[in-house]
């Protein structure tokens, strides 16, 4: 799973645009290795932009991110909400894996503006 923080703080200094280019580069590299990826946007909750089984459409992904989202709770709740949702998505994929051999990795690209205490319980 590749996740990109789509909040307004990523807009300043072109951080979001550079992060988006990095996300697409990683996604394309994984696609060449025949590794299924899911791309998500992190706002107050996780928004799936590309499911694991969808083909990568770079133009659509570029259009999906605006880096204009802001809410009064975004720095407190967005990353912890994303972490909970991503674990649920991973459980769904694991349940569909007939041979139980899938490996899962979540790469998060963010400017780090979050309530770290709320994220710690999700880290293993």
N, C-alpha and C positions, 0 to 999 in steps of 0.2 A: 504494500500500500504506500503510495506517495501522497503526502498531504502538504498543502501550502496554506499558510495563514493569509486570509484574504481581508484582513482588517485594515483600517485606514492608516495605522502607524507604518504599514509596509509601503505606503505611497511615497513617503518622504525620501528624498535623495535617490529616487529610482531603485530602491531596494527591492520592491515588489517585481519590477520588470526583470531585474537581474536574477531574482529567485525563480521566476517563472521560466526563464531561459535554462536555468540549471535543472529545474524539474523536468522540462521537456527533453533535455540531453540525457538525463538519467533514464527516463522512460523509454526513449528510443534505443539506448544501449541495452536495456533489459529486454526490449522487444526483439532485438537481433539475437539474443540468447534464448529466445522462445520462453521467456519467463512472463507469466501473466501478472499484470499490474492493475491496480485500481487507483484512480486519481481523485482526491477529495479536496474540497475547500473547507477551511476552518473559519466559521463565523461563530454565532452563539451555539451552533450545533454543526455536526458534520453534514456536508452536502456532497453527494457523489457526483462527480463530473464525468467519470469513465469507469464503468464496471469492469471486473476482472475479465469478462468474456468479450467486451467490446474492443473493436479495433481502435488504435490511437488516431484521433483526428486533431492534429496540432492546431488548426485554425479554430475549431470549436473550443479547445482548451484556452487558447489565447483570448477568446471572447468571453469565456466563463468568469475570468478574474478581472475585477475592476480596482481592487484595493481602496474602495471607498466606504466599506462597511464599518459602522461604528455603533456601539450601543453602550449604555451606562454599565452593563455587566460584562462586556466583551473581554476585558483583561482578567476578570475574576473567574468567569465560567467557561469561556470558549474552549480552552485547551483541555480542561478536565472533562467537559462534555464530549469533546472529540475523542479523548482516550477511552471513555466508556463505550461510545458508539463503535470505535474501531475494534475493540475487543469482541463486541457482538458480531461484527462483520467477519472477523477471523473465525469465530466459533461456527458461523454458518458455512463458511468455506470448508472448514475442517470436517464438518458433518457430512458434506457432499463428497469428500475424498474417499473413494472406495477402498484404496489400499493403505490409507493412513500415512502416506509418505511425504505429504506436502510440508514444506518449510515456509514460515511466514516471517516477514520483515516489514517494519513500518519506518519509512523515512519521512521525517517532519522538517519542513523548511519554514522557519519563523524568525522574526526579529527578537524573540525571547521575552516580549512584554506580556507576562502572564503571572498569575498567582501560583508560584511554584509550590507552595504548601498544599494546594488543592490537587496538584499533578502528582506529587510524590507517592501517594497510595497506589498509583497505577504502574509505577516502575518496578521492575523485578530484577 
